C-alpha cells in the first residue's frame, strides 16, 4: 500500500458559508483565494479585492473589522493570528505574514 499523501490546505475557492463569520455587505472580488475560512472572521461592509489571498492557518484567527478594505493582489497569512481593526485600508500588493 502506498504511503498516504498529505492533503492540501484547500483549493482556495471562496465558499461564503464556510467562514467563521462573514458579515453583511461583504464584497469578495473574482479571483480571490481563501484558505481555512473557518478561521476567518469578516465584519460588515468589507471589500476584498481581485486576486487577494487570505491564507488562514489551522489555528489562530484572521479577523477583518467592519468597513475595512483589502486591495487587489494583497497576501495575508495568519499563522500567528491577524487582527485588522475597523475602517482599515490595506493597499494593493501588500504582504502581511505572522
VENDA-V336856 format. One record per residue. RES is the residue in one small letter. PHI is phi in whole degrees, -180 to 180 (999 if undefined). NEAR is the number of other C-alpha atoms within 10 Angstrom. D_FIRST is the distance of its C-alpha to the first C-alpha in whole Angstrom. Layout:
((RES/PHI/NEAR/D_FIRST) (RES/PHI/NEAR/D_FIRST))
This chain:
((x/999/3/0) (x/-69/4/4) (x/-63/5/7) (x/-69/6/9) (x/-80/6/12) (x/-75/6/15) (x/-76/6/17) (x/-79/7/21) (x/-90/13/24) (x/113/11/25) (x/-98/10/26) (x/85/16/30) (x/-64/13/31) (x/-82/17/34) (x/-119/10/34) (x/-55/13/37) (x/-72/10/36) (x/-91/13/34) (x/-67/18/36) (x/-58/16/37) (x/-157/18/41) (x/-136/18/42) (x/-70/15/46) (x/-81/12/48) (x/57/12/49) (x/-97/19/46) (x/-108/13/46) (x/-120/18/42) (x/-72/15/43) (x/-57/13/41) (x/90/16/38) (x/-67/20/38) (x/-122/21/34) (x/-131/23/33) (x/-119/22/30) (x/54/21/30) (x/-62/28/33) (x/-63/18/33) (x/-107/21/34) (x/-122/25/37) (x/-119/17/40) (x/-117/23/43) (x/-77/19/47) (x/-84/18/49) (x/58/16/50) (x/-107/25/48) (x/-116/20/47) (x/-122/22/44) (x/-74/21/44) (x/-58/18/42) (x/62/19/39) (x/-69/24/39) (x/-116/22/36) (x/-107/23/36) (x/-111/22/33) (x/-73/25/33) (x/-118/20/31) (x/-70/14/28) (x/-143/13/32) (x/68/14/35) (x/-117/21/37) (x/-111/27/39) (x/-122/20/42) (x/-121/25/44) (x/-76/20/48) (x/-53/20/50) (x/73/18/52) (x/-87/21/50) (x/-140/22/48) (x/-125/25/46) (x/-71/18/46) (x/-55/21/44) (x/63/19/42) (x/-75/21/42) (x/-131/22/38) (x/-120/20/38) (x/-124/18/35) (x/-112/23/36) (x/-59/16/33) (x/-100/13/37) (x/89/17/38) (x/-138/19/41) (x/-130/12/44) (x/-99/16/46) (x/-72/14/50) (x/-83/15/52) (x/58/13/53) (x/-102/15/51) (x/-110/15/51) (x/-117/17/48) (x/-68/14/49) (x/-59/16/47) (x/76/14/44) (x/-70/14/44) (x/-117/13/41) (x/-125/13/41) (x/-123/12/38) (x/-127/9/38))
